[in-house]
């Protein structure tokens, strides 16, 4: 069987143009389309005016702008499609084949749209949340139809601080990669600070000092975390027996390790750790029978180098 010759692209365009110009009420359709577009633009302008007058929070204004654009765009698509596709049964077969081809050719963008719907519906994260997805960590700064954007943290910068880079991630990865959310429902993470003292040190006193320092820095976090856990437990099975800072004791090769485990704001982890360490350094400097241990090889003469309280 001999295949029918393909229609050149210019002839196909001419056929579409002839169909459009021969469509009944063609200019009426154009006028109705223009009216719909103008009405939607006017509605967006009026609604945003009202929002800006009543809402001062930038993040809330941003969400209103994005959601309004999606909503009006959806209604515009439906209204304009209803105008132009009315009475187009003769093109049903053509459009069916065309749509099937588009689904195959545009698989990734279509899955991106499905991912966008999933993000808006199930809300694994929202604008402003801090997340980790595969190797990418950062604060979500934008969610769009085909991708979302994060302001990167970590990487070559320590303690989860910003690198300044913006990473754009396709929405479809939400279906294939695990998402870790630092701030959704529960705004705190657990952090640990490891401090090693020598075997000769009064480790009981060192532990009491660490408990006192961590408690003074983190009291406000405990109160907020308790309220948030009660709220989050309505949606998730989250249980913590203790929210107050805890100091764990462990023997390692070069000394006695005291680990402070405490709640921390994800965005203040570095500053909180710094404040605790500065107080630890200041307090330990005043104690004659407490000294830091570190991994090294050296000859140690306690009679000469040791603190008076540690000498035999």
C-alpha positions in Angstrom: 0.0 0.0 0.0 1.4 3.4 -1.0 1.4 6.0 1.8 -0.3 9.3 1.2 2.0 12.2 0.7 2.6 14.4 3.8 1.0 17.8 3.7 3.6 20.5 3.7 3.7 22.8 6.7 2.8 25.9 4.8 -0.3 24.1 3.2 -1.3 22.9 6.7 -1.1 26.4 8.0 -3.2 27.7 5.1 -5.8 25.0 5.8 -6.0 26.1 9.5 -6.3 29.8 8.4 -9.1 29.0 5.9 -10.9 27.0 8.6 -10.7 29.9 11.1 -11.8 32.6 8.6 -14.7 30.4 7.4 -15.9 29.6 11.0 -19.3 31.3 11.6 -19.0 34.4 13.8 -15.2 34.4 13.6 -15.0 38.1 14.4 -17.6 37.6 17.1 -15.3 35.0 18.7 -12.4 37.4 18.6 -14.5 40.1 20.3 -15.7 37.7 23.0 -12.1 36.5 23.6 -10.9 40.1 24.0 -13.7 40.9 26.4 -12.9 37.8 28.6 -9.2 38.8 28.7 -10.0 42.4 29.7 -12.4 41.3 32.4 -9.8 38.9 33.9 -7.1 41.5 33.8 -9.5 44.0 35.5 -10.5 41.4 38.1 -6.8 40.6 38.9 -6.1 44.4 39.3 -9.0 45.0 41.6 -8.4 41.9 43.8 -4.7 42.7 44.2 -5.5 46.3 45.1 -7.8 44.9 47.9 -5.1 42.4 49.0 -2.3 45.1 49.2 -4.6 47.3 51.2 -5.5 44.7 53.8 -2.4 42.5 53.9 1.1 43.8 54.8 3.0 40.5 55.1 5.1 40.0 51.9 4.8 36.2 51.9 1.0 36.4 52.1 0.9 38.9 49.2 3.2 36.7 47.2 0.8 33.7 47.7 -2.2 35.8 46.7 -0.5 36.9 43.5 0.5 33.3 42.6 -2.8 31.7 43.4 -4.8 34.4 41.7 -2.7 34.1 38.5 -3.3 30.3 38.4 -7.0 30.6 39.2 -7.7 33.4 36.7 -5.6 31.6 34.1 -7.6 28.4 34.6 -10.9 30.2 34.2 -9.6 32.1 31.2 -8.6 28.9 29.5 -12.1 27.4 30.2 -14.0 30.5 29.0 -11.9 31.1 25.9 -11.9 27.4 25.0 -15.7 27.3 25.3 -15.9 30.2 22.9 -13.6 28.8 20.2 -14.3 25.1 20.4 -18.0 25.4 20.3 -19.3 23.5 17.2 -15.9 22.1 16.4 -17.0 18.4 16.1 -15.4 18.2 12.7 -12.0 18.6 14.2 -12.5 16.0 17.0 -10.5 13.3 15.3 -7.6 15.7 14.5 -7.5 17.1 18.0 -7.6 13.6 19.5 -4.6 12.5 17.6 -2.8 15.8 18.3 -3.4 15.5 22.0 -2.2 11.9 22.1 1.0 12.9 20.3 1.5 15.8 22.7 1.2 13.5 25.7 4.0 11.3 24.3 6.2 14.2 23.2 5.7 16.3 26.3 5.7 13.6 29.0 8.0 15.5 31.4 6.2 18.8 31.3 2.9 17.0 31.8 4.3 15.1 34.8 5.7 18.5 36.0 2.1 19.9 36.0 0.9 16.8 37.9 3.7 17.4 40.4 2.6 21.1 40.7 -1.0 19.9 41.4 0.4 17.5 44.0 2.5 20.2 45.7 -0.5 22.6 45.9 -2.9 19.8 47.1 -0.9 17.7 49.5 1.5 20.5 50.5 4.7 18.5 51.2 6.3 22.0 51.4 5.2 25.6 50.8 7.0 28.8 50.0 9.2 29.7 53.0 9.8 26.1 54.1 13.3 24.7 54.4 13.6 21.4 52.6 16.1 18.8 51.4 15.5 16.9 48.2 18.2 14.4 47.2 21.4 16.4 47.5 19.7 19.8 47.3 18.9 21.7 50.5 17.4 25.2 50.8 14.5 27.5 51.5 11.6 27.4 49.0 11.3 30.8 47.4 9.0 30.0 44.4 6.6 27.4 43.1 5.6 27.4 39.5 3.8 25.3 37.0 6.8 23.3 35.8 9.4 23.9 38.6 10.0 25.2 42.0 13.0 27.2 43.2 15.1 27.0 46.4 17.7 29.3 47.9 20.5 26.8 48.6 22.0 26.2 52.0 25.0 24.1 53.0 27.2 22.6 50.3 30.6 24.4 50.8 29.1 26.6 53.6 28.8 25.0 57.0 25.9 24.9 59.5 23.1 25.1 56.9 23.7 28.7 56.0 22.9 30.2 52.6 25.3 29.9 49.7 23.4 32.6 47.7 22.7 30.2 44.8 19.1 29.7 43.5 18.4 26.1 42.4 15.5 25.4 40.0 14.1 21.9 40.4 11.5 20.3 38.0 8.2 19.5 39.8 8.2 15.8 38.7 11.1 14.9 41.1 8.5 15.1 43.9 7.3 11.7 42.8 10.7 10.0 42.7 12.8 11.6 45.5 12.2 11.8 49.2 11.5 15.2 50.6 12.7 16.3 54.1 11.0 19.3 55.4 12.8 21.2 58.2 9.9 23.5 59.2 6.5 22.1 58.3 4.2 21.6 61.3 7.2 21.4 63.7 9.6 24.4 63.5 12.5 22.8 65.3 15.2 20.2 64.7 17.4 18.3 67.1 21.1 19.4 67.2 24.1 17.9 69.0 27.3 19.5 70.3 30.1 17.1 71.2 32.6 18.2 73.9 35.4 15.9 75.0 37.3 16.3 78.3 40.3 14.4 79.4 40.1 11.2 81.5 41.7 13.1 84.4 39.0 15.8 84.4 36.1 16.1 86.8 33.6 15.0 84.2 30.7 15.1 86.6 31.3 18.8 87.1 31.8 19.4 83.4 28.4 17.7 82.7 26.7 19.9 85.3 28.2 23.0 83.7 27.0 21.9 80.2 23.5 21.2 81.5 23.3 24.6 83.1 24.6 26.4 79.9 22.3 24.6 77.5 19.3 25.1 79.8 19.8 28.8 80.0 20.1 29.2 76.2 17.3 26.9 75.1 14.5 27.4 77.6 12.4 29.4 75.1 12.7 26.7 72.5 11.2 24.1 74.9 8.1 26.1 75.5 7.4 26.7 71.8 8.3 23.1 70.8 5.8 21.7 73.4 3.0 23.7 71.9 3.9 22.8 68.3 4.1 19.1 69.1 0.6 19.1 70.5 -0.5 20.8 67.2 1.5 18.4 65.0 0.3 15.3 66.8 -3.2 15.9 65.3 -1.8 15.0 61.9 1.3 12.9 62.7 2.3 10.3 65.3 5.0 12.4 66.9 6.1 11.6 70.4 9.0 13.0 72.5 9.5 12.0 76.1 11.9 15.0 76.7 12.2 18.3 75.1 14.7 19.9 77.5 18.4 19.7 76.6 20.1 16.4 77.6 23.8 15.8 78.1 24.9 12.2 77.2 28.1 10.7 78.6 30.3 8.4 76.5 33.9 7.1 76.7 36.0 7.5 73.5 39.6 6.8 72.7 41.0 10.1 73.7 38.7 11.1 76.6 35.2 11.4 77.9 32.7 12.7 75.4 29.8 14.8 76.7 27.2 15.4 74.0 24.6 18.2 74.3 21.4 17.2 72.5 19.0 20.1 72.2 16.2 21.6 70.1 17.2 24.4 67.7 15.6 26.7 65.1 16.9 25.4 61.7 17.8 28.9 60.7 19.6 29.7 63.9 21.5 26.5 64.4 24.9 28.1 63.9 24.4 31.1 66.1 22.9 29.0 68.9 25.9 26.6 68.7 28.3 29.5 68.8 26.6 31.0 71.9 26.8 27.7 73.7 30.4 27.1 72.7 31.5 30.6 73.9 30.0 30.0 77.3 31.5 26.5 77.5 35.0 27.9 76.7 34.6 30.7 79.3 33.4 28.4 82.0 35.9 25.6 81.4 38.8 28.2 81.5 37.9 29.0 85.0 37.8 25.4 86.2 41.1 24.0 87.4 40.0 20.3 87.3 38.3 20.3 83.8 40.3 20.2 80.6 39.6 19.6 76.9 40.8 16.5 75.2 41.8 16.1 71.6 43.3 13.5 69.3 47.0 13.9 69.1 50.4 12.3 69.8 52.6 14.0 72.3 54.6 13.5 75.5 52.5 14.9 78.4 54.2 15.8 81.7 51.4 16.4 84.1 53.7 17.8 86.8 54.7 20.6 84.5 51.7 21.1 82.1 48.7 20.1 84.1 46.4 22.3 86.1 47.1 22.4 89.8 43.9 20.5 90.6 44.9 17.7 88.2 48.5 17.2 89.4 49.3 14.1 91.5 
